[in-house]
Amino acid sequence: MQQTNRLRPFFENINFEREDNTMVVNFGPQHPSAHGQLRLILELQGEEVTKASPDVGYLHRGVEKMGENMIYNEFLPTTDRMDYIASTSNNYGYALAVEKLLGIEAPRRAEVIRTMLLELNRIISHLFWLATHALDVGAMSIFLYAFREREYALDLMEDYCGARLTHSAVRIGGVPLDLPNTWIKDLEKFITTLESQIPIYEGLLTKNRIWRMRLENVGVIPVEMAKSWGVTGVALRGSGVKWDLRKEIPYGLYSELDFDIPISDKGDAYGRYKCYMQEMYESSKILKQLIPMYEASDTQLMAHSPEYISCTKEEMMTQNYSLMQHFVLVTQGMRPPVGEVYVATESPKGELGFYIVSDGTPYAYKLKCRAPSFWHTGLLTDLLPGHQLADVVTIIGNLNIVFGEVDR
């Protein structure tokens, strides 16, 4: 009964008294090209989509409510499970919001390491997008090539934090570890390899006539549609809007870095593809600039704020009060000032924001996440009608939706 009531709004707007060539089709939630637990109720006139109703909620996550029932540090690993293709971007966005609430800043070396991990994570996410999107459309070779470079990038993440998918590589107030001894050298090698391989990816796809036929003039997002649906990230920049939070509202070290924001004035799936390819070059450029910044920074990794942040291991082992303080922070949690904060960062998929309301207790009174994939899923309502059924797979893959951050 509950399932029936939940779906009633979708069914009320669908015409079941179909004509000869009209039918209602369920796309998902088990379809492999739905990229998660997406159920699309499609009304078709022959092969043409006349109405599309996204139905979400099949993951039953409750992540935001979990954030209100965990102490602040305890919740951080849970953010990994939202956009699990780019876990570090979630860790960082949440940590930055809590730091703003506390009124503290991470040390410079910690910010350099964080930014390295963020841009490496962006490359990992874009390579995953390229591989799976191409596979959806029917290009097999690029899947193997992109996943090969992605494995090298995951090796770097594993060398740093021990994990390949859910990283938990950031802490509130800084980072847990310094970079391993050979990490910078391995990063330079990876950047060289990646920059030599991206032209091969483009050689396989950019002028491929089948690829262009499947992507050009498909999924065109006019600027007004993008703005009315709250579209961000590459999906917005692919419509000609030069908006990237790293430039518009700089955070961390991005105000010190030199990089460009790729845009396309086409607004179609092909234009967004070209933006993604160019963004990998820009992330490589950022990583190159961060290497000398890391070498010039001091060795402090965590902010010095005894009221909120645990002291160093050396202090814990030598000072009784520091050990007691650490025990209280771990078992009871920090108590931020009363207030509210919203911090938005540019994740690989778009604007990722965390809104936190504190009542002075160790638990957030209210935690709300603004995840880009949720809005891009809603966009399908206006974007899909008028397209062929085969184009639905192209558009879903091209928008780079992940359902860990939709069903929160």
PLY file of the C-alpha trace (Angstrom):
ply
format ascii 1.0
element vertex 408
property float x
property float y
property float z
element edge 407
property int vertex1
property int vertex2
end_header
0.00 0.00 0.00
2.82 2.40 0.88
4.55 1.67 -2.44
1.29 2.35 -4.32
0.74 5.66 -2.52
4.33 6.76 -3.13
4.03 6.23 -6.88
0.54 7.71 -7.26
1.79 11.21 -8.34
3.70 9.63 -11.22
0.85 7.49 -12.47
-1.81 10.22 -12.24
-0.10 12.21 -15.00
0.38 9.26 -17.38
-2.17 8.38 -20.01
-2.76 4.62 -19.82
-5.51 4.74 -22.45
-2.91 4.49 -25.17
-3.35 4.86 -28.89
-1.94 2.33 -31.35
1.68 3.51 -31.13
1.71 4.80 -27.53
3.04 2.78 -24.62
4.38 3.26 -21.10
7.82 1.72 -20.46
9.70 1.29 -17.19
13.39 2.08 -17.74
15.04 0.67 -14.62
15.50 0.53 -11.70
17.52 -2.57 -12.68
18.58 -1.42 -16.14
22.40 -1.51 -16.45
22.45 1.86 -18.24
20.46 3.60 -15.51
23.76 4.02 -13.58
22.14 3.17 -10.29
18.66 2.69 -8.89
16.93 5.04 -11.34
13.44 4.23 -12.51
12.25 6.25 -15.48
8.59 6.02 -16.43
8.68 6.76 -20.15
5.66 7.39 -22.33
6.55 6.52 -25.92
4.98 7.35 -29.25
6.67 4.70 -31.34
10.37 5.20 -30.55
9.97 8.84 -29.48
9.75 9.85 -25.82
6.73 12.08 -25.19
6.86 12.13 -21.38
9.49 11.20 -18.79
9.00 10.87 -15.01
12.11 10.03 -12.92
11.28 7.95 -9.84
14.01 7.91 -7.17
14.32 6.57 -3.64
15.13 2.92 -4.28
18.42 3.05 -2.34
16.72 4.12 0.94
19.89 5.76 2.26
18.97 8.31 4.94
22.49 9.78 4.90
21.43 13.24 6.08
19.54 11.80 9.08
22.61 9.70 9.91
24.61 12.94 9.93
22.27 14.29 12.60
22.76 11.21 14.78
26.56 10.90 14.60
29.19 13.16 16.11
30.90 15.32 13.50
34.08 13.26 13.07
32.10 10.01 13.07
29.99 11.10 10.10
32.90 11.94 7.80
33.47 8.37 6.44
29.75 8.16 5.63
30.17 10.98 3.10
32.35 8.60 1.06
29.23 6.65 0.23
27.47 9.54 -1.53
29.41 10.14 -4.73
31.45 6.98 -4.31
33.27 7.61 -7.62
34.83 10.75 -6.10
34.86 10.11 -2.36
37.48 12.71 -1.44
35.36 15.54 -2.86
32.60 14.59 -0.39
35.06 14.32 2.52
36.51 17.72 1.71
33.18 19.49 1.21
31.89 18.26 4.57
35.17 18.96 6.42
35.31 22.49 4.97
31.75 23.19 6.17
32.53 21.99 9.71
35.78 24.01 9.74
33.86 27.15 8.79
31.39 26.40 11.58
34.30 26.03 14.03
36.15 29.07 12.70
39.40 27.19 12.01
41.62 26.73 8.95
43.74 23.78 7.91
47.54 24.30 7.74
49.02 25.09 4.36
50.64 21.69 3.82
47.32 20.02 4.60
45.57 22.26 2.04
48.17 21.39 -0.59
47.68 17.66 0.02
43.91 18.07 0.03
43.96 19.92 -3.29
46.21 17.26 -4.81
43.79 14.56 -3.72
40.80 16.57 -4.99
42.23 17.05 -8.48
43.45 13.46 -8.64
39.94 12.44 -7.61
38.49 14.64 -10.38
40.62 12.81 -12.94
39.53 9.44 -11.50
35.88 10.49 -11.76
36.21 11.84 -15.30
37.99 8.69 -16.50
35.23 6.56 -14.99
32.61 8.74 -16.69
34.36 8.52 -20.05
34.74 4.74 -19.86
31.17 3.93 -18.82
29.52 6.54 -21.04
31.41 5.27 -24.09
30.48 1.70 -23.20
26.79 2.69 -23.00
26.98 4.21 -26.45
28.79 1.16 -27.86
32.53 2.05 -27.81
34.42 -0.79 -26.13
38.11 0.04 -26.64
38.02 3.38 -24.83
36.59 1.63 -21.76
39.73 -0.50 -21.46
42.11 2.42 -22.04
40.42 4.81 -19.60
40.20 2.19 -16.86
43.90 1.42 -17.28
44.87 5.04 -16.42
42.23 5.14 -13.70
43.90 2.15 -12.02
47.19 4.05 -11.89
45.41 6.99 -10.25
43.74 4.64 -7.76
47.18 3.24 -6.94
48.21 6.75 -5.87
45.12 7.07 -3.67
45.81 3.67 -2.15
49.43 4.61 -1.46
48.21 7.62 0.49
45.22 6.39 2.47
45.05 2.62 1.93
41.71 2.67 0.07
40.77 2.77 -3.60
37.07 3.65 -3.56
35.93 5.05 -0.19
38.96 7.07 0.82
38.24 9.01 4.05
41.46 10.80 3.16
40.53 14.15 4.74
40.01 15.12 8.37
38.20 18.04 9.96
41.08 20.47 10.46
43.54 18.95 7.99
44.72 15.55 6.79
45.72 12.43 8.74
49.01 11.70 6.98
51.83 13.30 5.05
52.55 12.07 1.54
54.68 8.89 1.28
58.30 9.35 0.24
57.95 8.38 -3.43
54.40 9.72 -3.89
55.36 12.95 -5.65
57.60 11.10 -8.09
54.79 8.60 -8.83
52.36 11.50 -9.31
54.66 13.16 -11.86
54.93 9.87 -13.72
51.14 9.51 -13.74
50.62 13.06 -15.06
53.07 12.40 -17.91
51.30 9.14 -18.77
47.83 10.68 -18.62
48.74 13.64 -20.84
50.14 11.24 -23.43
47.00 9.07 -23.36
44.25 11.71 -23.54
45.07 12.45 -27.22
44.61 8.71 -27.88
41.16 8.82 -26.26
40.30 11.83 -28.41
41.66 10.08 -31.47
39.28 7.19 -30.86
36.20 9.34 -30.24
36.32 13.02 -31.17
36.11 12.58 -34.97
34.53 9.13 -34.88
31.40 9.50 -37.02
29.36 7.00 -34.98
30.29 8.76 -31.72
29.35 12.14 -33.19
26.06 10.83 -34.58
25.11 9.51 -31.14
26.11 12.68 -29.23
25.78 15.73 -31.49
22.47 17.61 -31.11
21.39 15.06 -28.47
20.40 16.18 -24.97
20.63 19.90 -25.75
20.26 21.89 -22.50
19.32 25.54 -23.19
20.74 28.04 -20.72
17.32 28.90 -19.26
16.49 25.23 -18.70
19.86 24.69 -17.01
19.37 27.64 -14.66
15.75 26.79 -13.82
16.73 23.22 -12.83
19.78 24.25 -10.80
22.20 22.51 -13.17
25.88 22.88 -12.25
29.27 21.49 -13.21
30.05 20.37 -16.75
26.32 20.09 -17.53
26.08 23.89 -17.03
29.42 24.79 -18.60
28.50 22.68 -21.63
25.66 25.15 -22.23
28.06 28.08 -22.40
27.83 29.32 -18.79
31.34 29.83 -17.42
30.61 28.96 -13.79
33.03 27.02 -11.61
33.08 27.53 -7.83
36.85 27.10 -7.78
37.02 30.41 -9.70
33.80 32.19 -8.73
33.92 31.53 -4.97
37.50 30.31 -4.42
38.20 28.04 -1.46
41.37 26.36 -0.27
44.31 27.15 -2.56
42.38 27.63 -5.80
42.79 31.42 -5.77
46.58 30.87 -6.09
46.36 28.40 -8.97
46.36 29.11 -12.69
43.82 27.05 -14.63
41.10 27.58 -17.23
37.39 26.71 -17.17
36.46 24.82 -20.38
33.03 25.68 -21.80
31.02 24.78 -24.89
28.33 26.83 -26.59
26.65 23.77 -28.13
24.72 22.62 -25.07
24.60 19.05 -26.39
26.12 15.77 -25.23
29.08 16.19 -27.59
29.93 19.62 -26.17
29.87 18.22 -22.62
32.14 15.38 -23.72
34.71 17.89 -24.98
34.51 19.83 -21.70
35.24 16.66 -19.72
38.28 15.88 -21.86
39.67 19.39 -21.46
39.07 19.37 -17.70
41.46 16.43 -17.31
44.21 18.57 -18.87
43.36 21.40 -16.47
43.53 19.06 -13.45
46.96 17.90 -14.61
48.02 21.55 -14.86
46.85 22.17 -11.28
48.69 19.11 -9.96
51.94 20.31 -11.57
51.61 23.66 -9.77
50.92 21.98 -6.43
54.14 19.94 -6.39
56.50 22.92 -5.69
53.92 24.34 -3.24
54.06 21.09 -1.28
57.84 21.09 -1.16
57.89 24.68 0.11
55.32 24.17 2.89
55.99 23.34 6.53
55.18 19.96 8.09
52.05 20.76 10.11
49.09 18.62 8.99
46.30 19.46 11.46
44.96 22.78 12.73
45.96 23.72 16.29
42.62 24.12 18.06
42.61 22.00 21.24
38.93 22.64 21.89
37.91 20.92 18.66
40.91 19.07 17.19
42.92 16.26 18.83
46.55 17.01 19.54
49.47 15.22 17.94
50.36 11.66 18.91
53.60 12.89 20.51
51.66 15.23 22.81
49.19 12.48 23.69
52.03 10.17 24.70
53.80 12.78 26.84
51.09 15.06 28.29
48.31 13.73 30.47
45.91 16.60 29.77
46.31 16.14 25.99
45.43 12.46 26.33
42.33 13.30 28.38
41.26 15.89 25.85
41.67 13.41 22.99
39.59 10.87 24.89
36.74 13.37 25.34
36.80 14.41 21.64
36.69 10.80 20.46
34.05 9.50 22.87
31.81 12.57 23.25
32.62 14.65 20.20
33.41 18.32 19.68
30.87 21.01 20.56
30.81 23.68 17.82
29.44 27.16 18.47
25.71 27.68 17.96
25.06 28.79 14.39
24.50 27.69 10.80
26.73 27.44 7.77
26.51 26.52 4.08
29.67 25.73 2.15
29.67 24.78 -1.54
32.55 23.18 -3.43
33.03 22.17 -7.07
32.86 18.39 -7.11
33.54 16.51 -10.39
29.78 16.46 -11.05
28.87 20.01 -10.01
28.06 22.06 -6.93
28.30 19.97 -3.78
27.14 21.89 -0.73
26.70 21.08 2.95
24.30 23.04 5.16
24.82 22.48 8.88
22.84 23.92 11.80
24.56 23.63 15.19
22.81 23.96 18.56
26.08 23.63 20.48
25.81 19.87 21.07
28.15 17.20 19.59
25.44 16.36 17.03
24.29 18.54 14.14
20.75 19.81 14.76
20.21 19.84 10.99
22.38 18.55 8.15
21.41 18.99 4.52
23.46 18.09 1.45
23.03 19.81 -1.90
24.16 17.09 -4.35
24.39 17.88 -8.10
23.11 14.50 -9.33
19.72 15.05 -7.68
19.05 18.13 -9.80
20.43 16.52 -12.95
18.03 13.61 -12.44
15.08 16.01 -12.21
16.29 17.68 -15.40
15.40 14.50 -17.32
11.72 15.45 -17.03
12.22 18.35 -19.46
15.24 17.04 -21.34
14.11 13.61 -22.56
10.80 14.38 -24.37
11.37 14.65 -28.11
14.31 12.23 -28.11
14.45 8.66 -29.36
14.49 5.80 -26.86
18.10 4.98 -27.80
19.09 8.56 -26.91
17.82 8.10 -23.34
20.83 5.89 -22.55
23.19 8.46 -24.09
21.71 11.36 -22.11
21.67 9.58 -18.74
25.30 8.51 -19.13
26.36 11.91 -20.42
24.89 13.76 -17.42
27.16 11.73 -15.10
24.56 10.88 -12.45
25.43 8.75 -9.44
22.63 7.61 -7.17
24.57 7.47 -3.93
24.12 11.26 -3.74
20.53 11.26 -5.10
18.92 8.97 -2.51
20.26 10.66 0.61
0 1
1 2
2 3
3 4
4 5
5 6
6 7
7 8
8 9
9 10
10 11
11 12
12 13
13 14
14 15
15 16
16 17
17 18
18 19
19 20
20 21
21 22
22 23
23 24
24 25
25 26
26 27
27 28
28 29
29 30
30 31
31 32
32 33
33 34
34 35
35 36
36 37
37 38
38 39
39 40
40 41
41 42
42 43
43 44
44 45
45 46
46 47
47 48
48 49
49 50
50 51
51 52
52 53
53 54
54 55
55 56
56 57
57 58
58 59
59 60
60 61
61 62
62 63
63 64
64 65
65 66
66 67
67 68
68 69
69 70
70 71
71 72
72 73
73 74
74 75
75 76
76 77
77 78
78 79
79 80
80 81
81 82
82 83
83 84
84 85
85 86
86 87
87 88
88 89
89 90
90 91
91 92
92 93
93 94
94 95
95 96
96 97
97 98
98 99
99 100
100 101
101 102
102 103
103 104
104 105
105 106
106 107
107 108
108 109
109 110
110 111
111 112
112 113
113 114
114 115
115 116
116 117
117 118
118 119
119 120
120 121
121 122
122 123
123 124
124 125
125 126
126 127
127 128
128 129
129 130
130 131
131 132
132 133
133 134
134 135
135 136
136 137
137 138
138 139
139 140
140 141
141 142
142 143
143 144
144 145
145 146
146 147
147 148
148 149
149 150
150 151
151 152
152 153
153 154
154 155
155 156
156 157
157 158
158 159
159 160
160 161
161 162
162 163
163 164
164 165
165 166
166 167
167 168
168 169
169 170
170 171
171 172
172 173
173 174
174 175
175 176
176 177
177 178
178 179
179 180
180 181
181 182
182 183
183 184
184 185
185 186
186 187
187 188
188 189
189 190
190 191
191 192
192 193
193 194
194 195
195 196
196 197
197 198
198 199
199 200
200 201
201 202
202 203
203 204
204 205
205 206
206 207
207 208
208 209
209 210
210 211
211 212
212 213
213 214
214 215
215 216
216 217
217 218
218 219
219 220
220 221
221 222
222 223
223 224
224 225
225 226
226 227
227 228
228 229
229 230
230 231
231 232
232 233
233 234
234 235
235 236
236 237
237 238
238 239
239 240
240 241
241 242
242 243
243 244
244 245
245 246
246 247
247 248
248 249
249 250
250 251
251 252
252 253
253 254
254 255
255 256
256 257
257 258
258 259
259 260
260 261
261 262
262 263
263 264
264 265
265 266
266 267
267 268
268 269
269 270
270 271
271 272
272 273
273 274
274 275
275 276
276 277
277 278
278 279
279 280
280 281
281 282
282 283
283 284
284 285
285 286
286 287
287 288
288 289
289 290
290 291
291 292
292 293
293 294
294 295
295 296
296 297
297 298
298 299
299 300
300 301
301 302
302 303
303 304
304 305
305 306
306 307
307 308
308 309
309 310
310 311
311 312
312 313
313 314
314 315
315 316
316 317
317 318
318 319
319 320
320 321
321 322
322 323
323 324
324 325
325 326
326 327
327 328
328 329
329 330
330 331
331 332
332 333
333 334
334 335
335 336
336 337
337 338
338 339
339 340
340 341
341 342
342 343
343 344
344 345
345 346
346 347
347 348
348 349
349 350
350 351
351 352
352 353
353 354
354 355
355 356
356 357
357 358
358 359
359 360
360 361
361 362
362 363
363 364
364 365
365 366
366 367
367 368
368 369
369 370
370 371
371 372
372 373
373 374
374 375
375 376
376 377
377 378
378 379
379 380
380 381
381 382
382 383
383 384
384 385
385 386
386 387
387 388
388 389
389 390
390 391
391 392
392 393
393 394
394 395
395 396
396 397
397 398
398 399
399 400
400 401
401 402
402 403
403 404
404 405
405 406
406 407
